[in-house]
Amino acid sequence: MADVIPPDRQRDAAQRSGRGKRKSKARKSGPESRQSRASGDKQEARANTPDTGGRGRPGFLQAVGNPRGGNMLPRNSYAAIDLGTNNCRLLIARPSGANFTVIDAFSRVVRLGEGLAQTGRLSDEAMERALCALKICSEKLKRRNVHLARSVATEACRRASNGDEFIERVKRETGIVLNVISAEEEARLAVLGCHILLEDGTGPAVIFDIGGGSTELVLIEQGGPIPAIVDWQSVPWGVVSLTETCGHDESSAEARFARYSEMRRLVSESFAPFAERIASARAPELRLLGTSGTVTTLASVHLDLPQYDRKAVDGLIVPSDSMRAISSRLSTLSPAERKQLPCIGNERADLVVAGCAILESILDIWPAPRLGVADRGIREGILRSLMSADNEGEQARAHLRRLKRQAS
């Protein structure tokens, strides 16, 4: 059983890497042109409010275990499933004071968006891989007596012409009700799930999420328990979509250079409107936090880890120059050479270069000297929303019960 707030994560990571001491911060768990400005106050008020959007469905909460009351366990468990373009992830947790404790987790690379850039459809093979993973998630939900669950799907299902058919098939074969969320909701949940790891400081900051099919950039302003979202943008470039669009020709150093340059050009052009809007928000000390497989992988390379270690990576603060240097070096290596590197291997060797191109483009428009790394995001944001909404509902029910007793 893993606690979501392990102590001294940055100090431990610094000691492992031999790079000196880093400031430790308590790890707590407690946004189409895709552009939109959001009122900070309005966004903050919505931060713990369920979104009822997504393919016209009326809601997203799924009661999995027994109804409240009766034989319900005194401490309910909650679940979040994030079906992305590349990964399927599950997190099951119970409230623990203002935070929560993870009691089960699951993650599998399913590459649901494989071939989507060329065909506009989810392939049969990709859907089968995702279904196999979701069936495992379904079994875990039952075994853990989950009280409430929210299951979301993102860019691949938003874009695919057969996305609705796939959602219905998932419900039929696994019992899981997937909600296809908007890019804005995806970004909001990512911020809600990881903002606690943002480096201390004043003024605006940027949080980003590099996914398989899209990347979300969010300009936030701190000042309360939940950051106010000032501006955001989602672009249709993630590690899968960008890799497939730019092809797989890495036969020579020249081909790899041309491919990486094209990736950088495409992403930078897509980021340009957001970059122009946030230029005036730049301050002397910029802060930047990233949540994605790209940043956690590059952080592992930075630490020279022999294998991935979440406790060493989640919450780490890395010099941006180091992340740029690693990105540049990886872009020059052949696929075979990348596969030999610890924490990359076969699973990430073909996609990590696209992630590097996206990350470098983000550093161009928000050149923070340091980059915060988060191995958390949408799932944790979902769990916080579920627990907060359920707690508020219980308080409202208790208030009504008191009123009824007083009336009688």
N, C-alpha and C positions, 0 to 999 in steps of 0.2 A: 504494500500500500504506500503510495507516494503522496507526500504532502505538497500542496501547490505553493507553499511558501517556505522552501528549505532555507535555513539560515546561512549567512556568510557566503553566498554563491560567488560573488565577485572576488572576494579575498581568496577563497579556495581555488578559483580558476587562475588567479594571478600566481599563486604558489605553485600550481601544477606546471604552468607555462614558464616559470622562472623569469617573468618579466617585471617583477617588483610588485608592490602593493597597489591595489586599486580600491577606491572608495566603495564600501559595502552599503547596499540599500535594501531595506526590508522588502521581501517579495510577497506582495499581496495579490489576491484575486478579487478584493473589496471594500464616403462616403462615397445624356448618353451623347451630334457631339455630346458626350457624356460629361457634361460640365454642369455644375449648379452651385450657386451661392446659398448658403444656409445661414439663417439667423442663429447666432450663438446661443441666445437664451432659449429659442424654440428647440434647437437641437438638444441642448442639455436637458430640457424638460422631457424630451422623447427618449432619452438614453435608456430608461428602464421600462419603456412602453412597448408592448408587442406590436410588430408590424403585421398588418393583415393583408398585405399585398402578395403578389406572386401568382401569375397565371390565373387571376380572378378567383382564387380560392378564398373562402371566408375566414380562414384562420390557420394556425400552424401548430398549436399545442396538441400533443397526443398523450392521453392518459394510458400508461402502459400497465402499471400494476393495479393493486386494489384501490378502490375509491377511498377518499379521506374518511377516517373514522373506522369503526369496526375493528378489524384485525390489522390495521395499518401499523407498520413499525413506527416507533416514536421519532426516529430520525429518518426523514424521507431521503431517497436518493433521486438525483436528477441526471438527465443525459442530454448530450449534444452530439449530433452527427453532422459533419461537414463533408459533403461529396463535391470535391472540386474537379477541375479539368485533369489533374494528374493524380491526386490522392483521395483516399477515403479515410476519414478519421473519426474516431469515437472517443468521447470522454464521459465517464460516469463519476459523479461526486456527491458528497453529502455536505450540508452547511457545517461550518466550524467557526462559530463566532461571526465576525464580520467577513470571514474568508470561507474557503471550502477545502475539503480534503478529497483528493482523487482516490477512488476505490477500484477503478478499472479503466483501461485505455486500450485502444487498438488503432493501428495505422497500416495502410497498405497502398502501394503504388498500383493504381488501376488504369491510368492513362485513358480516362473516359473520352477525352477530346482528341485522341489519336486519329488523324485523317480528316478532322472536322474542317480545317482550313481549306482543304481541297474539295470536299464533297458537300459540306453544309449539313451533314448528317452524322449521328452517332453510329459507328460501325457495330455489326453484330458481335464481333470479338470483344470490342471495348465494353459493350453493355453486359456481356457475360462476365467479364472480369469484375465489373462494378457490382453486379448482382451477387457474385460469390462473396465479395467482401461484405456487402450489406446483410447477407444471410448470417454471417458471423456476428455482425452487430446486433441483429435481431435476437439471436440466442443469448447474447450477453445482457441485453435489456431485460429479458425474462428472468435470467438467473439472478440478477442483481435487484430484483423487485423494484424496478424504476417507477417512481411515482408520476413524474412528468418528463416528457422528452420533446425536443424540437430538432427536426432534421431538415437541413437546408441543402440546396444544390445551387451552383453558381454559374459561371460563364458558359461552360459547355452546354448545359441544359437551357440557358437563356438563348443561345445562338442556334442550336440544332433544330432543324425542321421537324424532326421526330422526337423532340424533347418531351412533349406531352404524352406520347405513346409510351416512352420509357418510364415516365413517372407513374403512369397507371400500372405498368408491368411490375414495377418495384412494389407498389402497394399490394398487388394481387399475390406476388410470390413471397414477399417477406413480411407484409403487414406494416411496413414503415411508410409513413405519409411524408413524402418529400415536398418541401416548399421551395419553389424557385424564387430566390430573393433578387431584388434589384441590386445594381452596382452600388447605389447609395447605401442601402441597408448592409451590404457586404462590408463597405468601408466603415460604417458606424460600429458594427459588431467587432471588427478588428481593433478599432480604437478602444472600445470598451474593454476588450480582453487583454490589452497589453500596455495601456498608457501608464500604468503604475511603474513601469520600468524606465520611463523617460528620465534622462539625466536631469538633476536639479539645475534650476536656472530661472531666468525671467524672460518675458517676451514670448512671441510665437514660436512654435516648433512644428516640424513636419514628421508625420508617421506614415509609413508606406507598407504595402503588402504586395509582394510579387507572387502572383499565383501561376497556375498553369495556363490559363486562357486570358487573364487580364491582370493589370496592375492598378492598384488604387493608391492615390496620393491625397493626404489630408493635412491641411493647415489648421492647427489647433491653438487655442489660447487657454492656458490654465488659470485657475482662480476658484475652483470648487472641488468637490470630490470627483466630479466627472468633467473632463475638458470640454470647452465649448468649441464646436466645429465652425471655423470661420469660412473655409472654402475647401473644395475637394474636386478631384477629377478621377475618372476611371478611363483607361485606354485599353483597347483589345489586344494588348501585347503581354503575354505571359511566356513562361519558358517553353511550353509546348507550341503555342500558336506562332511565336517568333521563330523557333527552330524550324517548323514545317514551312513557313513562308519563305525563309531564306535558304532553304535547301540543306543538303548534307555533304556538299563537296568540300572535303578537307584534305584532298589528295596531296597538297603541297603547302609550303609556308605562305606562298603568294595567295593561294586560294583561301586559306584560313584568314589571312589579313583582309582580303576583299569581303569575305562573308561577315566578319566581325564589324567592319566599317559600315556595311549595309544595315546590320542590326542596329548599330548606334544611330545611324541616320534616321531610320524608321521611328525608333523610339523617341528620339529628340524632337522630331517634327510633331509627334503626337503630344508630347509634353509642353510644346511651345506656348499654347494659350494659358495653361496653368502657370508656367514660368513667368509670363508677362504679368499676370494678375498678382502674383505673390512677391514680385521684385521689391515693392515698396515695404514689405514686411521684414526684409532682411535686417538683422541686428548685428552688433559687433560679435556676440557670442551665439552662433546658431546651434540649435540642438536638433538631432535627427535620430529616429528610432525605426528599425525595420523588423518586420515579422515575415518570415518566409523560409523555405528550404534553402534558398540561395544564400541569405545572410548567415544562417546557422552553419551551412557547409563551409563558407569562406572563413567564418570565425574558427571553425575546427582546424582548417588549414593554417590559419594564423597562430593557433596554439600548438601546432604540430601534434595533435592528438592521434594516437594509434587507431582509435575507433571513436565513434561519436559518443559524447557524454553530455547529456542535457544539463546536468547540474553545473558543468564547467562553462557552458555556452549561454544559457538563458540568463539575461541580465548583464552580460559582459559589455564593456565599453572598449571599442577597438579604434585605434587611429585610422582615420579615413584614408590616409596615404597608404597604409598597409593593405587595406581592402582594394584600393586602386591597383597597387602593384601585383597583388594576387590575381585580380581580374585580368590584367594585361598579360601576365605570364600564362594563365590557363588558356587564353584565347590563341596563344601561339603553339600550344601542345597539340599533338595528334590525338585522336580518340583513344588509341592504344596506350599512349603515355598518360592520359588523364585517368584511365582505368586503374593504373598502378598506384595512384595516390590514395592514401587512407582517407576515409570519410567521403570519397567520391565513388570510386569503384564502378562496376557495370551499371548500377542503377541510375547514377546521375551524370555519367560521363558525356552523354549526348545532349543533355539539357543545360548543364551548368554554364556553358558559354553564353547562352541567351540571357541567363540570369545576370551574368557579369556585365553584359551590355546594358541591361536595364538599370542595374545598380550604378554604373558609371554615369549614365545619363541623369539619374537622380542627383548624384553628387555634383554634376555640372550646374544644376539649377538651384541647389541648396547646399553650398559648399561648407558644410559643418566640419570642423576639425576632427570630430569624433563621431563614431556611429554606435548607437546602442543596438544590441541584438536581443531579439525576443523569440523564444521557442514557445509561443502561445499566441492566441489571436481569436479567430472567429468562435471556436468551441468555447473558450473561456468567456467570451462576451455573451454567448447564448446562455451559459450557465448562470452568469451573474444576473441576466435579465429574467430568467426563469425563477430563480430564487427570490429576487426582489419582488416580482409581480405576485408570486405565490404568498409571500410574507404579507404584502399589502392587502391581498385578498383575505387572508386569514384575520388580519387586524380588523378589516371592515366587517367580516362575519361575526367576530367577537363583539364588536360594537353594536351590531344589530341584536345579538342575543341579549346584551345588557339592557338595551332599550325595551325589548319585549318583556324581560323580567320586571323592569321598573313599571311598565304599563300594566302588568298583571298584578 
